[in-house]
């Protein structure tokens, strides 16, 4: 157990949530790997000094991000979200800047950068997954295949007007080197856009499946500020976006450059009012997760007793946290149905549920148990014809609409 806070180096940490031993949840298995996957502790600690919640066990980044199957371009709503972010950044900060440039950290298949290219930016991505970086390069998005950190910044030896990190800031093993690298690579009046799962929303939505080994840290506004300040950076504006079930889109620059906006102040105050950064809130969250497990198993038992077939809808990485913690395997779900063809013929880690591709289906279940719940609106809109036929779509996590 690492007993040093990843953000503030305190040793005053305490166990808040224990989800047992789980496989690394992005490790979708080939048939010959089934049953051979390693399991690791999945525990969330609370730092009594800075309030940050974090995992105590790190699965090495080379295992998790050296080559993965997640593609950000697969989901229409995600690409649309990235487009909006690019336009917002440009309209608000760099509309009239000549030779503007943007760096994307964890740039995946280049989806975010394509939207910046369309606005006339000189773009560069840094992506650790070989396969994904190549997809981006082939699509005309210049991409460095590496783990972003201060070393990489020194090697690049250039500064950028905008830096974007969507969904990577809670992954970071080299947290301080990365944050220092961002400060170093940002022009004096540059803007760092940090997009991260909002822990307050995870707790409100009971979306504990967003806790998994790739997510080493879980931020609220008050806790990410501790990290940014430590590296001479400061958030000056933020808002809540519905993407991934509730993410903060935060705007950051060098300390002392801009005053915090009213909406940021209000959101910070809401965290204080609702005890969002208190230990007791996380202990209560752990109890609610246990109750949710009991409720879900009761629902699935009843469906089975009634002779209904149940398939998982989507095979998102986070779904494996839920399936493994609930102990839901092929005794309940015959298949996981997935759009992403890189997962064809694979099995879910831990529970070993076979994955089949949505467009190749020849039959349908009575119930879809929706693991990709964060795309609820899109899923319901796309599948109205199935709902009309009487197929039930059951959402174990029901995100509040934002």
TIVEXPA-482828 format. One record per residue (C-alpha): residue in one letter; x negated, y negated, z. Coordinates in pm, whole numbers, padded with zeros to 5 digits. Layout:
# residues N
<zake rest="A" px="X" py="Y" pz="Z"/>
...
This chain:
# residues 402
<zake rest="X" px="00000" py="00000" pz="00000"/>
<zake rest="X" px="-00148" py="-00338" pz="-00099"/>
<zake rest="X" px="-00090" py="-00561" pz="00198"/>
<zake rest="X" px="-00196" py="-00892" pz="00051"/>
<zake rest="X" px="00060" py="-01130" pz="-00100"/>
<zake rest="X" px="00007" py="-01160" pz="-00475"/>
<zake rest="X" px="00091" py="-01532" pz="-00462"/>
<zake rest="X" px="-00051" py="-01679" pz="-00140"/>
<zake rest="X" px="-00294" py="-01409" pz="-00012"/>
<zake rest="X" px="-00107" py="-01375" pz="00319"/>
<zake rest="X" px="-00112" py="-01036" pz="00495"/>
<zake rest="X" px="00221" py="-01107" pz="00664"/>
<zake rest="X" px="00429" py="-00871" pz="00447"/>
<zake rest="X" px="00722" py="-00646" pz="00539"/>
<zake rest="X" px="00916" py="-00376" pz="00355"/>
<zake rest="X" px="01254" py="-00506" pz="00232"/>
<zake rest="X" px="01380" py="-00253" pz="-00028"/>
<zake rest="X" px="01271" py="00106" pz="-00086"/>
<zake rest="X" px="01386" py="00270" pz="-00413"/>
<zake rest="X" px="01187" py="00590" pz="-00354"/>
<zake rest="X" px="00931" py="00746" pz="-00587"/>
<zake rest="X" px="01005" py="00675" pz="-00952"/>
<zake rest="X" px="00834" py="00736" pz="-01284"/>
<zake rest="X" px="00707" py="00434" pz="-01476"/>
<zake rest="X" px="01038" py="00355" pz="-01642"/>
<zake rest="X" px="00914" py="00262" pz="-01991"/>
<zake rest="X" px="00748" py="00601" pz="-02023"/>
<zake rest="X" px="01008" py="00758" pz="-02254"/>
<zake rest="X" px="00901" py="01119" pz="-02298"/>
<zake rest="X" px="00837" py="01342" pz="-02596"/>
<zake rest="X" px="00988" py="01691" pz="-02552"/>
<zake rest="X" px="00650" py="01842" pz="-02452"/>
<zake rest="X" px="00596" py="01572" pz="-02184"/>
<zake rest="X" px="00924" py="01634" pz="-02001"/>
<zake rest="X" px="00856" py="01717" pz="-01635"/>
<zake rest="X" px="00491" py="01613" pz="-01651"/>
<zake rest="X" px="00538" py="01241" pz="-01596"/>
<zake rest="X" px="00377" py="01086" pz="-01283"/>
<zake rest="X" px="00589" py="00924" pz="-01011"/>
<zake rest="X" px="00490" py="00616" pz="-00809"/>
<zake rest="X" px="00635" py="00437" pz="-00505"/>
<zake rest="X" px="00889" py="00168" pz="-00594"/>
<zake rest="X" px="00904" py="-00057" pz="-00289"/>
<zake rest="X" px="00968" py="-00429" pz="-00252"/>
<zake rest="X" px="00783" py="-00624" pz="00016"/>
<zake rest="X" px="00871" py="-00969" pz="00147"/>
<zake rest="X" px="00601" py="-01226" pz="00226"/>
<zake rest="X" px="00689" py="-01401" pz="00551"/>
<zake rest="X" px="00459" py="-01691" pz="00463"/>
<zake rest="X" px="00566" py="-01795" pz="00109"/>
<zake rest="X" px="00892" py="-01598" pz="00073"/>
<zake rest="X" px="00789" py="-01419" pz="-00248"/>
<zake rest="X" px="00922" py="-01065" pz="-00294"/>
<zake rest="X" px="00688" py="-00827" pz="-00474"/>
<zake rest="X" px="00602" py="-00463" pz="-00529"/>
<zake rest="X" px="00335" py="-00313" pz="-00309"/>
<zake rest="X" px="00216" py="-00062" pz="-00570"/>
<zake rest="X" px="00064" py="-00156" pz="-00906"/>
<zake rest="X" px="00074" py="00087" pz="-01196"/>
<zake rest="X" px="-00228" py="-00019" pz="-01405"/>
<zake rest="X" px="-00144" py="-00270" pz="-01681"/>
<zake rest="X" px="-00330" py="-00059" pz="-01939"/>
<zake rest="X" px="-00082" py="00225" pz="-01873"/>
<zake rest="X" px="00223" py="-00001" pz="-01892"/>
<zake rest="X" px="00141" py="-00250" pz="-02166"/>
<zake rest="X" px="-00129" py="-00089" pz="-02384"/>
<zake rest="X" px="00136" py="00043" pz="-02621"/>
<zake rest="X" px="00510" py="00024" pz="-02557"/>
<zake rest="X" px="00832" py="00062" pz="-02756"/>
<zake rest="X" px="01017" py="-00256" pz="-02653"/>
<zake rest="X" px="01095" py="-00488" pz="-02943"/>
<zake rest="X" px="01242" py="-00832" pz="-02876"/>
<zake rest="X" px="01368" py="-00861" pz="-03234"/>
<zake rest="X" px="01617" py="-00572" pz="-03194"/>
<zake rest="X" px="01879" py="-00777" pz="-03009"/>
<zake rest="X" px="02060" py="-01055" pz="-03189"/>
<zake rest="X" px="02139" py="-01251" pz="-02872"/>
<zake rest="X" px="01771" py="-01248" pz="-02768"/>
<zake rest="X" px="01651" py="-01382" pz="-03104"/>
<zake rest="X" px="01924" py="-01648" pz="-03088"/>
<zake rest="X" px="01810" py="-01741" pz="-02736"/>
<zake rest="X" px="01447" py="-01774" pz="-02854"/>
<zake rest="X" px="01561" py="-01997" pz="-03141"/>
<zake rest="X" px="01744" py="-02225" pz="-02897"/>
<zake rest="X" px="01437" py="-02248" pz="-02673"/>
<zake rest="X" px="01213" py="-02346" pz="-02969"/>
<zake rest="X" px="01458" py="-02616" pz="-03078"/>
<zake rest="X" px="01500" py="-02748" pz="-02724"/>
<zake rest="X" px="01125" py="-02770" pz="-02663"/>
<zake rest="X" px="01074" py="-02947" pz="-02995"/>
<zake rest="X" px="01367" py="-03190" pz="-02958"/>
<zake rest="X" px="01283" py="-03285" pz="-02602"/>
<zake rest="X" px="00906" py="-03308" pz="-02609"/>
<zake rest="X" px="00733" py="-03282" pz="-02946"/>
<zake rest="X" px="00969" py="-03405" pz="-03216"/>
<zake rest="X" px="00722" py="-03665" pz="-03344"/>
<zake rest="X" px="00394" py="-03501" pz="-03242"/>
<zake rest="X" px="00160" py="-03450" pz="-03539"/>
<zake rest="X" px="-00022" py="-03111" pz="-03576"/>
<zake rest="X" px="00178" py="-02960" pz="-03291"/>
<zake rest="X" px="00083" py="-02615" pz="-03165"/>
<zake rest="X" px="00229" py="-02343" pz="-02946"/>
<zake rest="X" px="00082" py="-02042" pz="-02770"/>
<zake rest="X" px="00309" py="-01750" pz="-02674"/>
<zake rest="X" px="00191" py="-01517" pz="-02398"/>
<zake rest="X" px="00321" py="-01161" pz="-02437"/>
<zake rest="X" px="00442" py="-01258" pz="-02784"/>
<zake rest="X" px="00581" py="-00911" pz="-02865"/>
<zake rest="X" px="00689" py="-00879" pz="-03230"/>
<zake rest="X" px="00656" py="-01256" pz="-03290"/>
<zake rest="X" px="01030" py="-01329" pz="-03271"/>
<zake rest="X" px="00985" py="-01641" pz="-03053"/>
<zake rest="X" px="00695" py="-01775" pz="-03260"/>
<zake rest="X" px="00881" py="-01738" pz="-03592"/>
<zake rest="X" px="01132" py="-01992" pz="-03459"/>
<zake rest="X" px="00847" py="-02233" pz="-03375"/>
<zake rest="X" px="00689" py="-02174" pz="-03718"/>
<zake rest="X" px="01015" py="-02279" pz="-03879"/>
<zake rest="X" px="00982" py="-02614" pz="-03694"/>
<zake rest="X" px="00632" py="-02673" pz="-03831"/>
<zake rest="X" px="00419" py="-02555" pz="-03538"/>
<zake rest="X" px="00077" py="-02399" pz="-03565"/>
<zake rest="X" px="00143" py="-02077" pz="-03368"/>
<zake rest="X" px="-00064" py="-01816" pz="-03187"/>
<zake rest="X" px="00056" py="-01510" pz="-02998"/>
<zake rest="X" px="-00130" py="-01302" pz="-02741"/>
<zake rest="X" px="00019" py="-00951" pz="-02715"/>
<zake rest="X" px="-00127" py="-00649" pz="-02533"/>
<zake rest="X" px="00061" py="-00375" pz="-02721"/>
<zake rest="X" px="-00130" py="-00266" pz="-03034"/>
<zake rest="X" px="00175" py="-00149" pz="-03231"/>
<zake rest="X" px="00377" py="-00459" pz="-03148"/>
<zake rest="X" px="00091" py="-00701" pz="-03221"/>
<zake rest="X" px="00051" py="-00539" pz="-03564"/>
<zake rest="X" px="00425" py="-00579" pz="-03637"/>
<zake rest="X" px="00386" py="-00952" pz="-03559"/>
<zake rest="X" px="00070" py="-00990" pz="-03771"/>
<zake rest="X" px="00238" py="-00813" pz="-04063"/>
<zake rest="X" px="00528" py="-01059" pz="-04033"/>
<zake rest="X" px="00289" py="-01354" pz="-04069"/>
<zake rest="X" px="00256" py="-01445" pz="-03700"/>
<zake rest="X" px="-00114" py="-01482" pz="-03599"/>
<zake rest="X" px="-00157" py="-01257" pz="-03294"/>
<zake rest="X" px="-00449" py="-01173" pz="-03065"/>
<zake rest="X" px="-00419" py="-00816" pz="-02936"/>
<zake rest="X" px="-00530" py="-00861" pz="-02574"/>
<zake rest="X" px="-00417" py="-00921" pz="-02216"/>
<zake rest="X" px="-00391" py="-01299" pz="-02170"/>
<zake rest="X" px="-00611" py="-01443" pz="-01896"/>
<zake rest="X" px="-00870" py="-01715" pz="-01834"/>
<zake rest="X" px="-01136" py="-01522" pz="-02031"/>
<zake rest="X" px="-00914" py="-01516" pz="-02341"/>
<zake rest="X" px="-00853" py="-01892" pz="-02308"/>
<zake rest="X" px="-01227" py="-01959" pz="-02291"/>
<zake rest="X" px="-01276" py="-01747" pz="-02602"/>
<zake rest="X" px="-00999" py="-01928" pz="-02793"/>
<zake rest="X" px="-01150" py="-02262" pz="-02687"/>
<zake rest="X" px="-00850" py="-02473" pz="-02789"/>
<zake rest="X" px="-00554" py="-02647" pz="-02629"/>
<zake rest="X" px="-00183" py="-02625" pz="-02711"/>
<zake rest="X" px="00106" py="-02872" pz="-02681"/>
<zake rest="X" px="00345" py="-02598" pz="-02576"/>
<zake rest="X" px="00280" py="-02266" pz="-02405"/>
<zake rest="X" px="00560" py="-02012" pz="-02370"/>
<zake rest="X" px="00582" py="-01708" pz="-02145"/>
<zake rest="X" px="00914" py="-01526" pz="-02177"/>
<zake rest="X" px="00960" py="-01235" pz="-01941"/>
<zake rest="X" px="00591" py="-01189" pz="-01862"/>
<zake rest="X" px="00529" py="-01394" pz="-01550"/>
<zake rest="X" px="00658" py="-01126" pz="-01317"/>
<zake rest="X" px="00443" py="-00859" pz="-01489"/>
<zake rest="X" px="00107" py="-01002" pz="-01409"/>
<zake rest="X" px="-00162" py="-00801" pz="-01239"/>
<zake rest="X" px="-00409" py="-01087" pz="-01303"/>
<zake rest="X" px="-00167" py="-01350" pz="-01178"/>
<zake rest="X" px="-00418" py="-01621" pz="-01084"/>
<zake rest="X" px="-00642" py="-01579" pz="-01388"/>
<zake rest="X" px="-00335" py="-01610" pz="-01614"/>
<zake rest="X" px="-00198" py="-01918" pz="-01437"/>
<zake rest="X" px="-00541" py="-02081" pz="-01442"/>
<zake rest="X" px="-00567" py="-01994" pz="-01814"/>
<zake rest="X" px="-00237" py="-02171" pz="-01880"/>
<zake rest="X" px="-00354" py="-02487" pz="-01700"/>
<zake rest="X" px="-00678" py="-02476" pz="-01898"/>
<zake rest="X" px="-00506" py="-02426" pz="-02239"/>
<zake rest="X" px="-00235" py="-02691" pz="-02189"/>
<zake rest="X" px="-00290" py="-03040" pz="-02333"/>
<zake rest="X" px="-00266" py="-03327" pz="-02081"/>
<zake rest="X" px="00098" py="-03398" pz="-02166"/>
<zake rest="X" px="00173" py="-03039" pz="-02272"/>
<zake rest="X" px="00468" py="-02832" pz="-02152"/>
<zake rest="X" px="00454" py="-02474" pz="-02027"/>
<zake rest="X" px="00791" py="-02300" pz="-02068"/>
<zake rest="X" px="00822" py="-02016" pz="-01818"/>
<zake rest="X" px="01117" py="-01778" pz="-01858"/>
<zake rest="X" px="01172" py="-01534" pz="-01574"/>
<zake rest="X" px="01439" py="-01317" pz="-01418"/>
<zake rest="X" px="01595" py="-01518" pz="-01138"/>
<zake rest="X" px="01581" py="-01318" pz="-00814"/>
<zake rest="X" px="01874" py="-01511" pz="-00670"/>
<zake rest="X" px="02087" py="-01383" pz="-00962"/>
<zake rest="X" px="01955" py="-01028" pz="-00925"/>
<zake rest="X" px="02075" py="-01035" pz="-00564"/>
<zake rest="X" px="02410" py="-01204" pz="-00649"/>
<zake rest="X" px="02478" py="-00953" pz="-00932"/>
<zake rest="X" px="02350" py="-00650" pz="-00740"/>
<zake rest="X" px="02128" py="-00594" pz="-01044"/>
<zake rest="X" px="01868" py="-00392" pz="-00858"/>
<zake rest="X" px="01783" py="-00203" pz="-01179"/>
<zake rest="X" px="01574" py="-00506" pz="-01273"/>
<zake rest="X" px="01330" py="-00392" pz="-01006"/>
<zake rest="X" px="01074" py="-00165" pz="-01172"/>
<zake rest="X" px="00700" py="-00112" pz="-01188"/>
<zake rest="X" px="00642" py="-00357" pz="-01472"/>
<zake rest="X" px="00798" py="-00632" pz="-01260"/>
<zake rest="X" px="00542" py="-00683" pz="-00988"/>
<zake rest="X" px="00693" py="-01009" pz="-00863"/>
<zake rest="X" px="01046" py="-01149" pz="-00826"/>
<zake rest="X" px="01069" py="-01527" pz="-00822"/>
<zake rest="X" px="01306" py="-01789" pz="-00705"/>
<zake rest="X" px="01239" py="-02156" pz="-00782"/>
<zake rest="X" px="01088" py="-02218" pz="-00440"/>
<zake rest="X" px="00850" py="-01924" pz="-00465"/>
<zake rest="X" px="00723" py="-01974" pz="-00822"/>
<zake rest="X" px="00641" py="-02332" pz="-00722"/>
<zake rest="X" px="00394" py="-02199" pz="-00460"/>
<zake rest="X" px="00206" py="-02022" pz="-00739"/>
<zake rest="X" px="00216" py="-02314" pz="-00985"/>
<zake rest="X" px="00101" py="-02568" pz="-00725"/>
<zake rest="X" px="-00191" py="-02348" pz="-00632"/>
<zake rest="X" px="-00315" py="-02395" pz="-00990"/>
<zake rest="X" px="-00246" py="-02767" pz="-01033"/>
<zake rest="X" px="00083" py="-02715" pz="-01217"/>
<zake rest="X" px="00433" py="-02819" pz="-01125"/>
<zake rest="X" px="00786" py="-02749" pz="-01249"/>
<zake rest="X" px="00979" py="-03064" pz="-01349"/>
<zake rest="X" px="01300" py="-02917" pz="-01492"/>
<zake rest="X" px="01486" py="-02585" pz="-01512"/>
<zake rest="X" px="01820" py="-02432" pz="-01592"/>
<zake rest="X" px="01986" py="-02093" pz="-01567"/>
<zake rest="X" px="02034" py="-01903" pz="-01894"/>
<zake rest="X" px="02255" py="-01592" pz="-01931"/>
<zake rest="X" px="01975" py="-01400" pz="-02107"/>
<zake rest="X" px="01880" py="-01071" pz="-01932"/>
<zake rest="X" px="02168" py="-01118" pz="-01688"/>
<zake rest="X" px="02037" py="-01449" pz="-01551"/>
<zake rest="X" px="01698" py="-01603" pz="-01622"/>
<zake rest="X" px="01542" py="-01934" pz="-01532"/>
<zake rest="X" px="01405" py="-02137" pz="-01819"/>
<zake rest="X" px="01156" py="-02361" pz="-01639"/>
<zake rest="X" px="00956" py="-02653" pz="-01775"/>
<zake rest="X" px="00614" py="-02700" pz="-01620"/>
<zake rest="X" px="00329" py="-02946" pz="-01666"/>
<zake rest="X" px="00017" py="-03068" pz="-01488"/>
<zake rest="X" px="00087" py="-03183" pz="-01131"/>
<zake rest="X" px="00178" py="-03549" pz="-01095"/>
<zake rest="X" px="00283" py="-03593" pz="-01460"/>
<zake rest="X" px="00663" py="-03582" pz="-01431"/>
<zake rest="X" px="00925" py="-03617" pz="-01157"/>
<zake rest="X" px="01156" py="-03320" pz="-01088"/>
<zake rest="X" px="01496" py="-03350" pz="-01261"/>
<zake rest="X" px="01822" py="-03378" pz="-01068"/>
<zake rest="X" px="01938" py="-03034" pz="-01184"/>
<zake rest="X" px="01614" py="-02874" pz="-01061"/>
<zake rest="X" px="01652" py="-03046" pz="-00723"/>
<zake rest="X" px="02012" py="-02920" pz="-00698"/>
<zake rest="X" px="01912" py="-02561" pz="-00780"/>
<zake rest="X" px="01632" py="-02570" pz="-00522"/>
<zake rest="X" px="01876" py="-02701" pz="-00263"/>
<zake rest="X" px="02123" py="-02420" pz="-00346"/>
<zake rest="X" px="01850" py="-02166" pz="-00264"/>
<zake rest="X" px="01805" py="-02330" pz="00076"/>
<zake rest="X" px="02181" py="-02347" pz="00143"/>
<zake rest="X" px="02232" py="-01980" pz="00051"/>
<zake rest="X" px="01925" py="-01846" pz="00235"/>
<zake rest="X" px="01798" py="-01709" pz="-00097"/>
<zake rest="X" px="01439" py="-01690" pz="00027"/>
<zake rest="X" px="01511" py="-01540" pz="00370"/>
<zake rest="X" px="01413" py="-01187" pz="00474"/>
<zake rest="X" px="01765" py="-01115" pz="00606"/>
<zake rest="X" px="01909" py="-01173" pz="00254"/>
<zake rest="X" px="01688" py="-00895" pz="00114"/>
<zake rest="X" px="01773" py="-00651" pz="00394"/>
<zake rest="X" px="02139" py="-00711" pz="00319"/>
<zake rest="X" px="02070" py="-00657" pz="-00054"/>
<zake rest="X" px="01915" py="-00316" pz="00026"/>
<zake rest="X" px="02233" py="-00211" pz="00212"/>
<zake rest="X" px="02453" py="-00321" pz="-00080"/>
<zake rest="X" px="02240" py="-00114" pz="-00321"/>
<zake rest="X" px="02305" py="00199" pz="-00109"/>
<zake rest="X" px="02679" py="00133" pz="-00121"/>
<zake rest="X" px="02663" py="00084" pz="-00497"/>
<zake rest="X" px="02498" py="00426" pz="-00533"/>
<zake rest="X" px="02782" py="00590" pz="-00336"/>
<zake rest="X" px="03046" py="00409" pz="-00549"/>
<zake rest="X" px="02884" py="00507" pz="-00880"/>
<zake rest="X" px="02840" py="00872" pz="-00788"/>
<zake rest="X" px="03205" py="00884" pz="-00679"/>
<zake rest="X" px="03312" py="00737" pz="-01016"/>
<zake rest="X" px="03099" py="00982" pz="-01217"/>
<zake rest="X" px="03212" py="01282" pz="-01006"/>
<zake rest="X" px="03574" py="01192" pz="-01069"/>
<zake rest="X" px="03516" py="01159" pz="-01447"/>
<zake rest="X" px="03345" py="01501" pz="-01455"/>
<zake rest="X" px="03625" py="01665" pz="-01253"/>
<zake rest="X" px="03871" py="01528" pz="-01509"/>
<zake rest="X" px="03667" py="01696" pz="-01784"/>
<zake rest="X" px="03556" py="01370" pz="-01945"/>
<zake rest="X" px="03232" py="01338" pz="-02141"/>
<zake rest="X" px="03010" py="01050" pz="-02031"/>
<zake rest="X" px="02715" py="00911" pz="-02230"/>
<zake rest="X" px="02480" py="00630" pz="-02136"/>
<zake rest="X" px="02506" py="00322" pz="-02359"/>
<zake rest="X" px="02158" py="00190" pz="-02428"/>
<zake rest="X" px="01831" py="00328" pz="-02296"/>
<zake rest="X" px="01687" py="00007" pz="-02149"/>
<zake rest="X" px="01382" py="00036" pz="-01931"/>
<zake rest="X" px="01571" py="-00098" pz="-01630"/>
<zake rest="X" px="01836" py="00171" pz="-01670"/>
<zake rest="X" px="01581" py="00425" pz="-01553"/>
<zake rest="X" px="01549" py="00256" pz="-01213"/>
<zake rest="X" px="01921" py="00300" pz="-01166"/>
<zake rest="X" px="01942" py="00656" pz="-01302"/>
<zake rest="X" px="01649" py="00771" pz="-01088"/>
<zake rest="X" px="01765" py="00599" pz="-00770"/>
<zake rest="X" px="02122" py="00727" pz="-00813"/>
<zake rest="X" px="01996" py="01073" pz="-00917"/>
<zake rest="X" px="02210" py="01057" pz="-01233"/>
<zake rest="X" px="02081" py="01300" pz="-01495"/>
<zake rest="X" px="02232" py="01542" pz="-01746"/>
<zake rest="X" px="02473" py="01672" pz="-01481"/>
<zake rest="X" px="02663" py="01347" pz="-01556"/>
<zake rest="X" px="02531" py="01195" pz="-01880"/>
<zake rest="X" px="02483" py="01416" pz="-02186"/>
<zake rest="X" px="02293" py="01151" pz="-02385"/>
<zake rest="X" px="02166" py="00795" pz="-02388"/>
<zake rest="X" px="02273" py="00621" pz="-02709"/>
<zake rest="X" px="02017" py="00369" pz="-02836"/>
<zake rest="X" px="01974" py="00125" pz="-03128"/>
<zake rest="X" px="01592" py="00114" pz="-03115"/>
<zake rest="X" px="01468" py="00384" pz="-03353"/>
<zake rest="X" px="01125" py="00401" pz="-03185"/>
<zake rest="X" px="01306" py="00596" pz="-02911"/>
<zake rest="X" px="01456" py="00864" pz="-03139"/>
<zake rest="X" px="01414" py="01216" pz="-02997"/>
<zake rest="X" px="01266" py="01096" pz="-02668"/>
<zake rest="X" px="01387" py="01169" pz="-02313"/>
<zake rest="X" px="01437" py="00932" pz="-02022"/>
<zake rest="X" px="01161" py="00949" pz="-01758"/>
<zake rest="X" px="01256" py="01121" pz="-01434"/>
<zake rest="X" px="01610" py="01223" pz="-01529"/>
<zake rest="X" px="01520" py="01372" pz="-01873"/>
<zake rest="X" px="01835" py="01261" pz="-02055"/>
<zake rest="X" px="01797" py="01299" pz="-02435"/>
<zake rest="X" px="01815" py="00982" pz="-02645"/>
<zake rest="X" px="02016" py="00972" pz="-02968"/>
<zake rest="X" px="02042" py="00689" pz="-03223"/>
<zake rest="X" px="02371" py="00498" pz="-03238"/>
<zake rest="X" px="02410" py="00486" pz="-03615"/>
<zake rest="X" px="02355" py="00864" pz="-03646"/>
<zake rest="X" px="02641" py="00970" pz="-03415"/>
<zake rest="X" px="02885" py="01233" pz="-03543"/>
<zake rest="X" px="03104" py="01239" pz="-03231"/>
<zake rest="X" px="03186" py="01008" pz="-02940"/>
<zake rest="X" px="03224" py="01042" pz="-02562"/>
<zake rest="X" px="03527" py="00956" pz="-02348"/>
<zake rest="X" px="03324" py="00708" pz="-02142"/>
<zake rest="X" px="03020" py="00494" pz="-02214"/>
<zake rest="X" px="02826" py="00426" pz="-01893"/>
<zake rest="X" px="02665" py="00096" pz="-01996"/>
<zake rest="X" px="02301" py="00069" pz="-01891"/>
<zake rest="X" px="02235" py="-00231" pz="-02120"/>
<zake rest="X" px="02489" py="-00430" pz="-01915"/>
<zake rest="X" px="02304" py="-00760" pz="-01966"/>
<zake rest="X" px="02436" py="-00768" pz="-02324"/>
<zake rest="X" px="02793" py="-00717" pz="-02203"/>
<zake rest="X" px="02958" py="-00974" pz="-02430"/>
<zake rest="X" px="02775" py="-00852" pz="-02739"/>
<zake rest="X" px="02852" py="-00485" pz="-02658"/>
<zake rest="X" px="03223" py="-00546" pz="-02600"/>
<zake rest="X" px="03249" py="-00759" pz="-02916"/>
<zake rest="X" px="03067" py="-00499" pz="-03131"/>
<zake rest="X" px="03267" py="-00205" pz="-02998"/>
<zake rest="X" px="03623" py="-00332" pz="-02984"/>
<zake rest="X" px="03722" py="-00061" pz="-03238"/>
<zake rest="X" px="03606" py="00209" pz="-02991"/>
<zake rest="X" px="03785" py="00045" pz="-02699"/>
<zake rest="X" px="04101" py="00039" pz="-02915"/>
<zake rest="X" px="04056" py="00416" pz="-02961"/>
<zake rest="X" px="04061" py="00459" pz="-02583"/>
<zake rest="X" px="03688" py="00493" pz="-02512"/>
<zake rest="X" px="03610" py="00340" pz="-02175"/>
<zake rest="X" px="03306" py="00114" pz="-02131"/>
<zake rest="X" px="03200" py="00128" pz="-01765"/>
<zake rest="X" px="02956" py="-00137" pz="-01638"/>
<zake rest="X" px="02770" py="-00027" pz="-01322"/>
<zake rest="X" px="02640" py="-00383" pz="-01295"/>
<zake rest="X" px="02890" py="-00655" pz="-01371"/>
<zake rest="X" px="02707" py="-00982" pz="-01425"/>
<zake rest="X" px="02896" py="-01298" pz="-01337"/>
<zake rest="X" px="02941" py="-01514" pz="-01641"/>
<zake rest="X" px="02716" py="-01815" pz="-01623"/>
